[in-house]
Amino acid sequence: MKQTPTLGILGGNGWLGSALGRAALTSGLIGPEQLVVTASRSGYHYDEWPKVTCVDSAEALLALADVVVISVRPEQFAEMNLSLEKRLVISLMAKVSVATLSQATGSQRIVRAMPNAAAAIGHSYTPWCATPDISEAERRWVHRLLSSCGPCDELDDESQIDYLTALTGSGPAFPALLADALISHAVAQGITEATARRSVLHTLSGASQLMLDNAAPPSELVKRFLDYGGTTTEGLNAMLQGGFRQAVHHGLDAAHDAALNEGSDAS
């Protein structure tokens, strides 16, 4: 791989592809002259970088790119004819295995990565795994690319990508469900929707930051409140007795099963 490769993003004007492209530019990993993206009917996301190249087809992108990111829906990928035998390929797709990617593209240098929607604000968590043919220098470059969107971890086992597609690939969805439940309850008690929304979102945001800054695991924080004996203790006990953990685990199991169902529509 070149020291400063040209990065091509299929789906580079979609929500995830554009988040990665913009983050790579903002971080300085690549210059605008080294980014090629495919056009999209949904709009163009690189007005700040006029030297970014936007093309109308995958074929035009492949003629220019050294490294190819695939950021399209699995059903769109299934309809593509990509010849990428000598290139590093980075897939951001759920449900498409390394074996399928290799067979479809001809490449043995495959990375599977699963960012989430927070990539758009630089706060994604991105797990990734790589095939043995990828060099250490390429792995370092991939780490820098994915880190431009937030923290990332290289994993040894591809099956963990499938599980983390359910756990972290959901992005804000599961926390949003909790927030919605808290907000709707507050509104039912007569709190204005604006106040309920502000109070809940700032509480969740502050709690996330506290847990990130605290070396103790969240389970210890829960135990501390359960032992305290105050109003929060009563609320936690009621939620736990109502099956809160079981409901969360059931939802994650369902999402994981869907992530393993290769070939079905992406969620």
C-alpha positions as CSV (number, residue, x, y, z in Angstrom):
1,M,0.0,0.0,0.0
2,K,1.2,3.5,-0.8
3,Q,2.2,5.7,2.1
4,T,-0.6,8.1,1.1
5,P,-3.1,5.9,-0.7
6,T,-6.1,7.2,-2.6
7,L,-9.2,6.2,-0.6
8,G,-12.4,5.4,-2.5
9,I,-15.7,5.1,-0.7
10,L,-18.5,3.3,-2.4
11,G,-21.5,5.0,-0.7
12,G,-19.3,7.9,0.2
13,N,-22.3,10.3,0.2
14,G,-24.4,8.1,2.4
15,W,-24.7,8.7,6.1
16,L,-22.0,6.3,7.2
17,G,-19.7,6.6,4.2
18,S,-19.7,10.4,4.4
19,A,-19.1,10.3,8.1
20,L,-16.0,8.3,7.6
21,G,-14.8,10.4,4.6
22,R,-15.3,13.6,6.4
23,A,-13.6,12.3,9.5
24,A,-10.6,11.1,7.5
25,L,-10.3,14.5,5.9
26,T,-10.7,16.4,9.2
27,S,-8.1,14.3,11.0
28,G,-5.6,14.9,8.2
29,L,-5.1,11.2,7.5
30,I,-5.7,12.0,3.8
31,G,-6.0,15.2,1.8
32,P,-9.0,16.0,-0.4
33,E,-7.0,15.0,-3.5
34,Q,-6.8,11.5,-2.0
35,L,-10.5,10.9,-1.6
36,V,-12.9,9.6,-4.2
37,V,-16.6,9.1,-3.5
38,T,-19.6,7.9,-5.4
39,A,-22.5,10.3,-6.0
40,S,-25.8,9.9,-4.3
41,R,-29.3,11.3,-4.8
42,S,-29.5,12.1,-1.1
43,G,-27.0,14.9,-1.5
44,Y,-23.3,15.9,-1.5
45,H,-21.4,16.1,1.8
46,Y,-18.0,17.6,0.9
47,D,-18.6,21.2,0.0
48,E,-15.8,22.2,2.4
49,W,-13.3,20.2,0.4
50,P,-13.7,21.2,-3.3
51,K,-10.8,18.9,-4.4
52,V,-12.6,15.7,-3.4
53,T,-13.4,13.7,-6.5
54,C,-17.1,12.6,-6.9
55,V,-17.8,10.0,-9.5
56,D,-21.1,8.5,-10.9
57,S,-20.2,4.8,-10.8
58,A,-18.3,2.1,-9.0
59,E,-16.2,1.5,-12.1
60,A,-15.0,5.1,-12.2
61,L,-14.1,5.0,-8.5
62,L,-12.1,1.7,-8.9
63,A,-10.1,3.3,-11.6
64,L,-8.8,5.9,-9.1
65,A,-8.7,4.2,-5.7
66,D,-6.0,2.2,-4.0
67,V,-8.1,1.4,-0.9
68,V,-11.8,0.7,-1.3
69,V,-14.4,1.2,1.4
70,I,-17.7,-0.5,0.8
71,S,-20.5,1.4,2.6
72,V,-23.7,0.3,0.9
73,R,-26.6,-1.9,1.9
74,P,-25.9,-5.6,1.5
75,E,-28.6,-6.0,-1.1
76,Q,-26.9,-3.3,-3.2
77,F,-23.5,-5.0,-2.7
78,A,-25.0,-8.2,-4.0
79,E,-25.8,-6.5,-7.3
80,M,-22.3,-5.1,-7.8
81,N,-19.5,-6.5,-9.9
82,L,-16.3,-5.5,-8.2
83,S,-12.8,-6.7,-9.2
84,L,-10.5,-5.8,-6.3
85,E,-8.0,-8.6,-6.4
86,K,-4.9,-6.5,-5.5
87,R,-6.6,-3.9,-3.2
88,L,-7.2,-3.5,0.4
89,V,-11.0,-3.7,1.0
90,I,-12.8,-2.3,4.0
91,S,-16.4,-3.3,4.5
92,L,-18.8,-1.3,6.7
93,M,-21.7,-3.6,5.9
94,A,-23.6,-5.7,8.4
95,K,-24.3,-9.3,7.7
96,V,-21.7,-9.7,5.0
97,S,-18.9,-12.1,6.0
98,V,-15.2,-12.0,5.1
99,A,-15.7,-15.2,3.0
100,T,-18.5,-13.5,1.0
101,L,-16.5,-10.3,0.6
102,S,-13.5,-12.2,-0.6
103,Q,-15.5,-14.3,-3.1
104,A,-17.3,-11.3,-4.5
105,T,-14.3,-9.0,-4.8
106,G,-11.4,-11.4,-5.4
107,S,-9.4,-9.7,-2.6
108,Q,-7.7,-11.6,0.1
109,R,-7.0,-8.3,2.0
110,I,-10.3,-7.7,3.8
111,V,-11.3,-5.7,6.8
112,R,-14.7,-5.9,8.4
113,A,-15.6,-2.9,10.5
114,M,-18.9,-1.9,12.2
115,P,-19.1,1.9,13.1
116,N,-22.3,3.3,14.3
117,A,-24.3,6.5,13.7
118,A,-22.2,8.5,16.2
119,A,-19.4,8.4,13.6
120,A,-21.0,11.6,12.3
121,I,-19.9,13.4,15.4
122,G,-16.6,11.6,16.0
123,H,-18.0,9.4,18.8
124,S,-18.5,6.0,17.2
125,Y,-17.2,2.9,18.7
126,T,-15.9,0.7,15.9
127,P,-14.8,-3.0,16.2
128,W,-12.9,-4.4,13.3
129,C,-11.1,-7.5,12.1
130,A,-8.7,-8.2,9.3
131,T,-7.6,-11.2,7.2
132,P,-4.0,-12.5,7.7
133,D,-2.9,-11.1,4.3
134,I,-3.1,-7.5,5.6
135,S,0.3,-6.2,6.7
136,E,1.1,-4.5,10.0
137,A,1.6,-1.2,8.2
138,E,-1.9,-1.6,6.6
139,R,-3.4,-2.5,10.0
140,R,-1.9,0.7,11.5
141,W,-3.4,2.7,8.7
142,V,-6.8,1.1,9.0
143,H,-6.7,1.8,12.8
144,R,-5.9,5.5,12.1
145,L,-8.8,5.7,9.6
146,L,-11.4,4.1,11.9
147,S,-10.1,6.0,14.9
148,S,-10.9,9.3,13.1
149,C,-14.6,8.5,13.9
150,G,-14.0,7.6,17.6
151,P,-12.4,4.7,19.6
152,C,-11.9,1.4,17.8
153,D,-10.6,-2.1,18.6
154,E,-9.2,-4.8,16.4
155,L,-10.7,-8.2,17.2
156,D,-9.2,-11.6,16.4
157,D,-12.5,-13.4,15.9
158,E,-14.9,-12.4,13.1
159,S,-17.9,-13.8,15.1
160,Q,-17.4,-11.0,17.6
161,I,-18.1,-8.5,14.8
162,D,-21.5,-10.1,14.3
163,Y,-22.3,-9.8,18.0
164,L,-21.0,-6.2,18.2
165,T,-23.1,-5.3,15.2
166,A,-26.0,-6.0,17.5
167,L,-24.5,-4.4,20.7
168,T,-22.7,-1.3,19.4
169,G,-23.7,-1.1,15.7
170,S,-27.2,0.0,16.9
171,G,-25.7,3.3,17.8
172,P,-28.2,5.5,19.6
173,A,-31.1,3.1,19.1
174,F,-31.1,1.3,22.5
175,P,-30.3,4.4,24.6
176,A,-32.9,6.3,22.6
177,L,-35.5,3.7,23.6
178,L,-34.6,4.2,27.3
179,A,-34.7,8.0,26.8
180,D,-38.1,7.8,25.1
181,A,-39.5,5.7,28.0
182,L,-38.2,8.2,30.5
183,I,-39.5,11.2,28.6
184,S,-42.9,9.7,28.0
185,H,-43.3,8.9,31.7
186,A,-42.2,12.5,32.7
187,V,-44.7,14.0,30.2
188,A,-47.5,11.8,31.7
189,Q,-46.7,13.4,35.1
190,G,-47.3,16.9,33.7
191,I,-43.7,17.9,32.8
192,T,-43.6,19.8,29.6
193,E,-42.1,17.8,26.7
194,A,-39.3,20.3,26.3
195,T,-38.3,20.1,29.9
196,A,-38.7,16.3,29.9
197,R,-36.5,15.9,26.9
198,R,-33.8,18.3,28.1
199,S,-33.7,16.7,31.6
200,V,-33.5,13.1,30.3
201,L,-31.0,13.7,27.5
202,H,-28.6,15.6,29.8
203,T,-29.0,13.0,32.5
204,L,-28.1,10.2,30.1
205,S,-25.2,12.2,28.6
206,G,-23.8,13.1,32.0
207,A,-24.2,9.5,33.2
208,S,-22.3,8.2,30.2
209,Q,-19.4,10.6,30.8
210,L,-19.3,9.7,34.5
211,M,-19.1,6.0,33.6
212,L,-16.4,6.7,31.0
213,D,-14.3,8.7,33.5
214,N,-14.8,6.2,36.4
215,A,-12.6,3.1,36.5
216,A,-15.2,1.2,38.4
217,P,-17.6,-0.9,36.2
218,P,-21.3,0.2,35.8
219,S,-22.4,-2.8,37.8
220,E,-20.6,-1.3,40.8
221,L,-22.4,2.0,40.3
222,V,-25.7,0.1,40.2
223,K,-24.9,-1.8,43.4
224,R,-23.9,1.5,45.1
225,F,-27.4,2.9,44.4
226,L,-29.1,-0.3,45.3
227,D,-27.4,-0.3,48.7
228,Y,-28.0,3.4,49.3
229,G,-31.7,3.0,50.2
230,G,-33.1,6.1,48.7
231,T,-35.7,6.9,46.0
232,T,-33.3,5.6,43.3
233,T,-33.0,2.3,45.1
234,E,-36.8,1.9,44.9
235,G,-36.8,2.7,41.2
236,L,-34.0,0.3,40.4
237,N,-35.6,-2.5,42.3
238,A,-38.9,-2.0,40.5
239,M,-37.2,-2.0,37.1
240,L,-35.1,-5.1,37.9
241,Q,-38.2,-7.0,39.3
242,G,-40.1,-6.0,36.2
243,G,-37.6,-7.9,34.0
244,F,-35.4,-5.0,32.8
245,R,-32.3,-7.0,32.3
246,Q,-34.2,-9.9,30.7
247,A,-35.8,-7.5,28.2
248,V,-32.4,-6.0,27.3
249,H,-30.9,-9.5,26.8
250,H,-33.8,-10.6,24.8
251,G,-33.5,-7.6,22.5
252,L,-29.8,-8.2,22.0
253,D,-30.3,-11.8,21.3
254,A,-32.8,-10.9,18.6
255,A,-30.5,-8.3,17.1
256,H,-27.6,-10.8,17.2
257,D,-29.7,-13.4,15.4
258,A,-30.5,-10.8,12.7
259,A,-26.8,-9.9,12.3
260,L,-26.0,-13.6,11.7
261,N,-28.7,-13.9,9.0
262,E,-26.5,-13.1,6.1
263,G,-28.3,-12.1,2.9
264,S,-31.3,-10.6,4.5
265,D,-32.0,-6.8,4.5
266,A,-29.9,-4.7,6.7
267,S,-31.5,-3.1,9.8
